[in-house]
Amino acid sequence: MTANLLDYDLEGLAAFCERLGEKRFRATQLFRWIHQRGATDFDQMSDLAKSLRDKLKGVACMQALPLVSQHVSADGTIKWLFDVGDGNVIESVFIPEADRGTLCISSQAGCAIGCRFCSTGHQGFSRNLTTAEIVAQLWFAEHFLRRYLKRDERVISNVVMMGMGEPLQNYAALVPALRVMLDDHGYGLSRRRVTVSTSGVVPKIDLLAHDCPVALAVSLHAPNDELRNHLVPLNLKYPLSDLLDACQRYLEFAPRDFITFEYCMLDGVNDHPEHAHQLVKLVREHGGTGVPAKFNLIPFNPFPASGLTCSAPATVAAFAAILNAAGFVATVRKTRGDDIDAACGQLAGDVKDRTRAAERMAGRRTIMIKPATEPNTRRPA
């Protein structure tokens, strides 16, 4: 079976080379050609012996994800849809800013968490992505953007695991992918500039702290367990107290001295002044020492199946003012890519919902929700 070299971090690639009877330093050469130069063909790798190139052709490849479509927003945001097989499509988004270029990457085809305000969650869950499928999103985007923007230097400075799926529920594939992003022979990204966003998979937060600590963002969305149980069902398994304990432990290893808490602003649901005051109390007083935190308030992107609407701008501003007055940094996320359905919470792809299919086969009562967002069929710009 042909090995996709995008599946390996540098250590894994070194082991692969050794199995071929090659020295470990060959892995570094290969790694640089693949990730720094975007090589798609072994014949491009001019500093490798022809005998090695011929050997690699028989046992390995760099397999990109088939591109379904590309959509370019008026604000420069680009969304790509990739085919991951079996009828499933995933989405990745590039967000350009004056001082950075951020790529939002998917980790699963669909998502099993089922947050009420997330379009991906309403699609259901099909499967985890492989390491190669996670890395391939960055590999494609970085080298496409260099050509598209006519730049020789690195374009993507930040990666956020905030696309489709819960990254920490795909832990085995996630960690090698993060190591590829961080490796100086790969993309050379700073740990501070790679962010894993989680809805609160507590045991895996602890593992990540030891295996590959990068910046951590936690999808909080509520200041108490009763409300969070309703919005983020995972809270029933890992309630706020356990989650904030894990955040405190993570900070011992984190590249930043704070946790980012994401809070989706839902009209009449979690946006009252008392919710802001509860949030301040929760984070400031937890465990007696509190959790150093920054808040990212996210305007909700409505979709029909949610039954929810976005808080008014004045309500969001008042909520942020309460957090700021309490000494926390609270920013309101700027909406990007609305015209191509690339904004936060809108990534839905096209997912075969195996989770709900399994529930039906097991005879459990299941409410089927028609996907609210169809894949964007506009022509690439």
N, C-alpha and C positions, 0 to 999 in steps of 0.2 A: 504494500500500500504506500502511495506517495505521501510524504510528510509535508504539511504546509508549514514553512519555516516561520510564519507569523504566529504560530502557536507557542513559540519558545521565548522565554526571557534569555539573557545571555548565558546563565548557568545551564539552562536546558539545552541551548544550542551547542555549548561546549561539550555536553554529554553526547549529543547527537553526532558531533564531529569525531569524538573518540570512538564511537561505535563504527564509524566508517574507517577507522584506522588513521585518522588525521590528528595532528597536534591541536591542542586547545586554542592556540592563538589564531587558528583559522576561523574560529567562531567569532572573534572580535572583528576580523576582516569582513566576514559575511554580514554580521550584525550592522556594521557601518554602511555597507552597500545597500542593504535592505531598507534601513530606517532613516539614515541620514541622506542617502542619495536617491532613495525610491526606486531601486533597481527592480525590474520585473523579469529579467532574463539573465541567466548565469553568464551568458557571453558578454554581458556588459561589465563583468567583474574582472577588469583587465589585469589586476595584480595577483590573481589566483592562477595557479598552474592549469594548463588546458586539461591535463589528466584529471584534476580535481573537479573542474567545471563539467567535464563529461560524466564523471561519477555522480555529481549532484543532479544532473539532468535525469538520471535514471531513477532517483529515489526521493527527490524533493521538488518543491515548487514554492512560489509566492502567490497564493491564491487570493485574489481580490474578491470582494462581494459584488455580485452583479448589480449594477445601478439601474433602478427602475425609473427614477425621474429626479430632476433637479429644479428647484424653485428659488428664484432670487427676488427678495423683497425690495421695495422702494428704498428702505433704509440700509441696504447692503447685506442684511442677514440672508444666509443661504441655507435651505433645507434640502437634504438628500434622502431619498427613500431607497433602501437596499433590500434585495431579495435574499432571504436566508433559508429558502427551501420550504417545501411542503405547504405552499400557499401563504407563508408568513412574510410580512414586510416590516422592517424596522426603520427608524428615523434618526438622523443626526443633524445637528444645527450648528452653523458657524455664525458667531456674533462679533462683528468687527467694532472696535472702539478706538479712540485716538491713541490710547496708551497700551492697548492689549488686543489680542485676538483670541477669543474663547470658543472652544469646541465642546458642545454638549453631546455626550455619547450615551447610547443605549446599552444595557447589560442583559436584557431579556427580551424575548418576543412576547409582548404583553406584560401583565403584572398580576400577581395573585393577592396583593395586599387589599385591593378594593376600596381605596379611599374615596369618599363620596364626591369629591370635587375634581377628580382626576380622570381625564378622558381615556388614558391608557388603561386604567383599572376597570373601566366599564367595558373594555374590549375583552377582558378576561386574560387568561394565561395560556401560552402554548409550551414554551420551553426556555431553558437557559441558553444563552449564547456561549460559544466556545471562546477561549482566549484569543484565537485567531480572528474570530468575528468581532470581538471587541477592539482588538488592535487594528484590524483592517479599516475601521472607520477613521481612525487617526491617520493611518498610512495613506489612505486615499485622499483625505481632506488636505493634509499638509502638502502633498506633492501636486495635487490639482491646483491648490491656491497659489503655489509658487508660480505655476505657469499662467494661471488666470490673472494674477495681479502683477505678473512680470517682475517677480522678486527672487533674488538668489538666497537671501537669508531666511531664517525660520519665520513662518507666519503665525503659527499657533503658539501662544505663550502660556495659555491656561487651558486646562481640561477639567470639565465638571461631569461627574457621573450622575447626571440629572435627567437623562433621557428616559426611554421606556424601561420599566422594570425597577426592582429593588436590588441594588448592587450586592448587598450583603447576603441576599438569598442565593447568590451565584458566586460564593466566596472562592471556590477552588479555581475558577477561571479568572476572577477579578484580580487576585494578587499578582500572578505572573504578568498580567496586562499592565498593572500599575508599575511593576518593576521595569518593563520595557519603556514606559513613558519617562521614568526617572533616570534611567541609565545614561551616563555621559556618552556612551557609544551609540545610544539610540536617539531619543528626542531631548535628553538633557534638561527636562523640566524640573523646577524646584518643587520640593514637597509642599511648600506653601502655595504653589500654583496648581496643584492637583487636588481636587476636592471630591470626596465621596459623600453623596447625600443619601441618608437613610431615614426610613420611617420609624426606626427604633428596634432593630434586631440586636438585642442587648448582648447575647453571648458572642456574636461576631464583631461587635464594637470592641470588646475586650481582646479578641484575637487580632484584629487589625492593629491595635495599639502596639502589639509585640512583633507582628509580621511585617507590616509596611505602613507605618504611621504617616498619613498625609492629612491635609486639612479636612475637618469633619463638619458637615452640615446636617442638622437634624430637622426633619419635617415635623414641627410641633403642632401648630394649628389650633391649639386649645390650651387653656390654663388650668383645666381640672380634668379628672379622670372621666366623669360622667359625660362631658361634652366630647372629649377625645375618643371615648369608646364609640361614639356615634359617627365621628368623622374619620377616624383612623382605626379600623377594627383590630389591628395588631396590638393596640393598647390593652385589650382584654388579656393578652398573654404577658405583655411587658408594660405594666402601668408606669405612670410618670415618675414615681419614686425610684423604681428600678432603672429607668432610662436616665434620669439625672445622676444617679450614682455612677452609671457607666460613663457618662460624660465627664464627671470629676476624675475618674480613673484614667480616662483617655488623655486628659490634659497633661498628665505626667510625661507623656511620650510625644505629644502633638507638636508639629512645627510652628503652630500659632498658640498664643496664650489665651485663646478664647474659643468657644464653640459658637458657630453660626446657627441660630434658630430661625427656621423658615416658618412663616405664618401667613397662610392664604386668607385674604380678607373677604368674608362671606356676609353679605347684607343680612342683618338681623339675627345672625347665628352666633358669631364669635367676635363681633366688632364693637360691642358696647364698652363704654368707659370702665365699667366694673370688671370686664374681662381683661383690660389692660392693667388695672390695678392688681388683679389676681396674678397676672403673669409676672409682674414686678416682684410680688411677694414670693411666688413659687421659685423663681430663679435666684433671687437675692438671699433667701433664707434656707434653701435646701441644704440639709446636712449640717446646718449651723454656720457654714462658711460660704454658701452660695456657689453658683457656677458662673465664672467669668464668661460673658456672653455678648454677642452682637445680634440684633434682630433684623431680619430681612422681610419686610412686609410685601406680600405679593398680591397685586390686584387679580382677582379671580377672572379667568376667561370662561364665560358661560358656554355650556352646551346643553341641549334640551334634556338629555337623560338624567342630568344631575338634579334638576328642580331647584337650582340655586342661582343667585345673582350676585354681582359684584357690589361691594360696599361703595358708597358715594365717595368721591375724592375728599370732601370735607371730613367725612367720618374717618377715612384712612389717616388724614393729616392730624386729626384730634387724637387718634390712637397713638400715632408716632410721637406726638408731643408729650403724652403721659410717660412713655418709655424714656424719652430724652430727658424729661424733667427729673426722672429717677436716677439719672446718671448713666443710662445705657445708650449706646449708639444704635439708632433705629433708622434704617433707610427704606425707602419705598422703591421696589424694583421697577426700573424703567421697562415698559412693555416694548418688545422688539418682535418684528416679523409677524404682526397680526394679519397682514394681507395674504400670507402664505400658510396660516395656521401653524406657525413655528413658535408661538409664545408658550410660556410655562404652563404645563398642564394640558396642552393641546396635542401632544404627540400621541397619535393613536395607531399609526401604521395600518396594517390589515392582518389580524391575528385569528388563527383557528383556535377557538377557546376550548382547549382540552380539559381544563379544570371543570368547567360546567358540564362538558360531555361526560366526564367521569362521574360527576354527581348524578346525572340522569341515569347512567347505567347502574349506579348503586341504589337507585330508587329513592334518593333524597329529594325533597321538594326544592326546586330551583326556580328563581324568577329570572327569565331571560330578558335582557335589555338590548334592544337593537343599537348597534354602534351609532353614536351621534355624529361622528366625523368620518366622512368618506375620504379615501386618499385623494389628495389634491391632483387633479388631472390637467392642470395648466401646463402649457408647453414650457420647457426650460427657457429662461431668458437668454 
